[in-house]
Amino acid sequence: MTDIQTQLIEVSQLRVGMFIYLDIGWMAHPFPVNSFEIRSEAQIATIRSLGLDRVRYAPGKSTQETPSAEVIASNVVPIVPEPKAKAEKSRRELLAEQNASLMLCEKQFGQASQSFRDITEQVHSQPENAKAESVQLITGLLNEILGEDEATIRLLSENSGEKTSLHSINVTLISLLLGKAMHLSKPDMLELGIGALLHDIGKLELPDRMRWQDDAFSHAERQLYQSHVAQGVMLARKMALSPLATLLVAQHHEHADGSGYPSGISEDKLSPLARIVALVNRYDNLCNPGNPSTAITPHEALSLLFAQNKSQFHIPTITAFIRMMGIYPPGSVVQLNDDRYAIVVSVNSTRPIKPKIIIYDHAIARDEALIVNLEIEKHLGIRRSLKPLQLPKAAYDYLSPRRRLCYFFERGGDTKSAPVTL
């Protein structure tokens, strides 16, 4: 890491724009980490309340030079010290809000996964009920997603769902968010959600070991695997799904350049809804393949789709998808411009360039780490994406990159992040 030149400065000399270091324990202050650029007078007041005489200051990282003695004398305002317990309380409250929001997301994901399992169990014996439950599930999701609040794509733990339901819910949630970003009508959003939820329903007709694509399949095995599309259409008709949703099931493996299956149709014959699900399905299969050892990172998956597979997808759709997911989708492991390591935990689908992250800091326990919003912390940025195995062991253990990625959404205001700069 590059050496940073610092000097000690009296707390009475602190000004907005100075980059400082707090050489005290993390529980003794309410800030996410111990080094940051001061962005407000309120932060200065909080620092002065900590009872410190001096702090370390880095002129080279600051946008404000050390003020003269005359300026100091004319601007010092008496500060009434606040107890350190208040700083600890503030941090604890913020962590509690973050954890409550995450627990709500995981609970909702679990409920959606259970609903999906109930649907699959009824497809053969009670197809009308399976359809009704599908409509009910998607309608409930749309009532949340299409609300006035912005939607944040949130990374969940890999234990939030078993493999089949995890994939189906991932594809459904991301497809609906992409549909919203592309300004689809509410009726089309309902058809998109139902088709996305049931796109792989035909795999119920396959042996368990054949339900995930494997490059080692023989020609006969590959043909059997690909038959899940036709089986899915058969079940969609048995459930009396609409023509739009049924067509989506039929086309979710078709490509714009005609290289897909089962019909090898080209872009002009692909339905707009199938274009969305075909793309999202491919993305999730890259991040969550049947064999986890072949998984690539979300950042790599986006790069691969755009750089090498762009011809397979509808250009406006893939452009909207990348714009929504950001360059670093949730689950991406990154290195920041100050050399620290972090994992992206959520992306606002309308403002994806600056995601929310958790930063590796050995001085702070993993379950006590605050989410940092890079949209607010403008001096911080992402330098590059990393493969998880490129992380130092301590950072890998701390950030715990997921073997399988699953997502849900939060309403825009739900994800609490540190209200101060780093």
N, C-alpha and C positions, 0 to 999 in steps of 0.2 A: 504494500500500500504506500502511496506517496506520502512523504513526511510533510506535516503541516506546521508552520512556524506559529507559535502562540506566545502570548505574554499575559501577565497578570494585570487585571484592571479592577479598580474599586467599583463596587456595585452602584455607587452614586454616579458613575460615569457611563452607565449603560444607556444606549440609545437604540432606537429602531434601526435595523439594518446591520447591526453587529452580529457576527457569528461567534457564539460562545460555547464553552464546555462546562458542565456542572460536575465537579469531581466529588459527588456524594452518591449514596445508595439510591436505587431507583424508587424505593418506597418513600424517600424523603422529599419527592417532588411529583407534580402531576403530569409532567411532560412525557411523551412516548419514549424518547431516548434522551441521552445526556448531552447531545450536541445538536445545536440548531441555530438558525438565524432568527433574531428577534424581529417580530412583525407587528407588534402593537405595544402601546403603553401598558395595557393590562398585563401582558407577559412580564414587562419590567417590574410592575408592582408585585406580581407573584414571586419573581426571583428575589426581590428585596425582602419579601416576607419570610424567606427561608432561613434568615439569620446568618447569611454568609457575608464576610467582609469583602472578599475579592473572588473573582472568577477568571478562568482562562479565556482569552480573546484571540481570535485568528484574523488579523487584518487582511490577509490574502483571500479569505473567503467571505469578507464582509462587503457590504455596499455602503457602509457608513464608517468614516474615519473617527479615531479617538478625538473627542471634542476638547477644546482649549479650556484652561482653568476658568476663564471669564464666563464661557458658555455654561460650564458646570455650575458655577456659583449663581448664575441668573435663572437656571432652569430646575434646580433641585427642588422637588416637592416632598414635604414630609410624608412618609408612608407609615401607616399603622401596621405593625407586624401582625401576620396571621399565624396561628399555630400550625406546625407541620402536620398535625393530625387532619387539618382541613384538606391539605394537598393529597394525603393518602385517601381520604374519604372521596374526593373528587375522582381520583383514578379508579377506585373500587366501583363507584357508581357507573362510570363509563364502561368498565369491563362487564358489569352486570347487564347493562343494556345491550352490549354486543353479543354476549352469550345468550341472552333471552331471544334476540332476533335470530341467531343461528339455530337455536333449539326449535323455534317455531318453524323455520324452513325445513329442518330435518323431520319434524313431525308431519308437516304437510306432504313432504316427499314420501314418507312412509305410508301415509293414508292413500296417496295416489297409487303407489306401488301395490298396496293391498287391493285397491279397487281394480287395478289391471289384472291381478291374479284371479280375482273373483270373476271377471269378464271371461278370461280364458277358460275357466272351469265350466262355464255355462254355454260356450259357443256351440257345442254339439247337442246338448240336452235341452237347452232353453235359449235358442238364438235370439228370440225377441227380447228376453231379459238382458242378454249380453249387449244388444244394441242399445236398449234403454239406459243401462248403466254407463255405456260409453258416452252417450249424449249427456248424461247427467255430470259425469266427470269433466268433460270438456267445457260444458256450460259453466260449471263452477270455476274452472281455471280462467275462462274468458272474462267472467265478472270481475276477477282480480286484475288480470293483465290489461284489460281495456279500460281500467279506471283512469282517473285524471292524473294520478301519480305516475312518475316514471318508473320503469322496471329495471332492477339491477340483477344481473346474472350472478348467482352466488355458488361458489364451490362448496360441496358438502363432503363429509367423510366417506371413505370408500365402503364403509359398512352400512350405508344407508339403504341399500337394496340388493337383492340377488341379481345375477347377471342379466337374465332375460328382461325382467321388469325395469332394471336400471337403464338398459339401452332404449327400451320403448319410451320411458318417461323422459330421458334425455332428448331423444329425437322430437317428441311431442312439444316439450317446453321451448326448445330452441327454435323449432319450426314456427310455433305461435309467435314468439318474439320477433322472428324475422318477418313473418306475415304482417305483424303490426308495424314494423319499420318500413315495410313496402306498401303500407296504407291499404291493405285488403279490406273489403267490406265485412261486416259482422257475419252475414250468412256464409261467405267464403271462409272466414276464420273458423267457423264451426266445422265445415267440411274438411278443412285442412287439419284441424285437431283430431277429428275422428279417424281420418285416413292415416295420419302420422302415428296415432296410438296403435292402430291395427295393421300397420304396414307389413309386419312380419308374422301375422297371425297364421299364415300357411306353414310356418315351421312346427306348429303343433302336430302336423302330420308326419314329421321326420323323426328318425331315431335321435335320441339325445346327443350322441356324438357327432351327428351331422348338422346340428343347428347353427354352427359357426363356421364361416369360411376358413378353409385351411389350404395353404399353397401346396401341401403334400397330397391333396386329393387326387385320386386317379380320375381318368376321363369319366368313367361311369359314376363315381362318387360326386364329381362336379355337376354332372347332369342331374343327379338326384337332389343335390343341394339347391340347384337353380329351380327345381320344380316347386319350391315353396311359393313362388310367385303365383303360379297357376292354382295351387292349393289355396292360397290366400284369396284369390278372386272367387273361387268356389264357396269359401266360407263367408265372404262378404255378401255374396248373393243369398246365401242361406240366412244371413242376419238381416236381409233386406236393406242393406246400406244404400245410400243414394248413388246415382251414376257417377257423380263427382268423386265421392270417397272411394268407390269401387275402382274407378280409373286410376286413382292415386296408388292404390294397392297394386294394381297391374303394372304401373310404370315406375315404381320406386327404384328400380335398378337400370332404367334406361338412361342413355347419355345423349347429349345434344349432338354429338358427332356420329351417332349411329352405332357406337361400339358397345352399347349395353345389351341387356337381355331382359325378357326372352324374345322380344320381337325385333330388336335392332333398329327401332324407329329413330328418326332424327328430330332435331329441335322443334321444327314447325308442327310436329304431331304430338309433342309433349304438352300435357296440360300445365298451366301455370302453377297449380298446387303441387303437382308431381315434381316440377323443377326444384321447388323448395325442399321437399322431403328427400329427393335423390341426393342433393348436396349435403344436407345435414346428416343423413344416414351415412354417407361416405366419410364425413368428418368424424363422426362418433366412432365408426369402425376403425379408423386410423388411430384414434386415441385409446379406444377400448376394444382391441381385437380379441378373438377367442383365446389366443395365447398371449398373456400379458408381456412375455419377454420380447415380443415383436412390436410393442406399443411405441409410438413416437409422441413427442411433446405437443401440446396444443399449438405452440408457435410453429413447430416443424410441420404440423398437419396443415395449417393455413398456408404456409410457404409452398408446400407440395401441391396443394390444390390449385393455387394461383399460378405458380411457376411452371409446373409440369402437366397438370391435368385440366388447365383452364378450358381447353377445347371441348371437354366433356360436359361442361355446364353452361347454362344460360348466363351470359356475361353480366347483365344488370342484376341478376340474382346473386351471383358470387361477389359482385362488387358491394352490394348491400350487406351481404353476410360478413364480409371482412370489415366493412365500416362499423357494423354493429358489434362484432366480437372484439374489435381492436387488434392491434398488432400482437398483443400479449394477452390471450384469453385466460379466463380463470384456470388455475392449475399450472400455469407457466412458472418455471423457476428462472429467476433473473438476477443479474448483477447490476447494482445501481451506479450512478456516476461518481459516487464517493467510495466505490469498491465493495460496499456491503452486499450481502446476499439477501434475497427476499423471495416470497412466493405470492403470486397474484391470487387473491381470494374472491374478488368480485369486480365486475365491469358494468358501468352504467350504459345501457344499450343506446342511449342518445348522446352520451359524451364519453366514448370509449378510449380516448387517447391517453388519459391519465387514470389508470385503474387504482383500486384499493389493494394494499399489500400488507403482509406481515413481514417485518424485517428481523433477520437473525441478530440477536444481541445476547451474548453469553451471560451478561449481567442481569438479564430479566428472564424469569421462568417462562417456558413456552405458553403455558396456560394463563399467564399474566400479560402476554404481549398485546399491545393495542394495535388496532387496524389503522394504517396510515393512508390518508387520501392524497394521492399525488396530484389531484386536480387543485388542491389547496396548497400543498407544499411545492410551490413552483420552482424552488431551487433544486429540488430532487428530481431525478429522471432515471429512466432505465437505459443502461448502456448496451446490454446484450442479453439474449436468451441463452440459457444453459441447459444441457442435459442433466438430469438429477445426479448422475454418477460423476459429473464434473465438480460437484460441490465438495468442499472439505467435509470429512466425516462428521465433525461437530455440527456444521451447518445442515448437513443432510438429516441427521437425527433430530435436530431442532425443528426444521421446516416440514419434515415428514412428507415428502412428495408422494402422492397417491399412486398405487399400482393401477387402480381403476378410478376414473373421474366420473362424478355425477354432479348434476346441477339442479338448482331450483331457482326461483326468482323471489326477490324481495321488493316490496314497494319502495319507491325511490328514497323515502325518508327513513326507512327502517334500519339501514346499516349505519351504525354509529361509528364515527371515526374521530380520531384525536382532533380537537379544535385548535391545536397550536402547531406551529412549524417545528421541523426537526433541526 
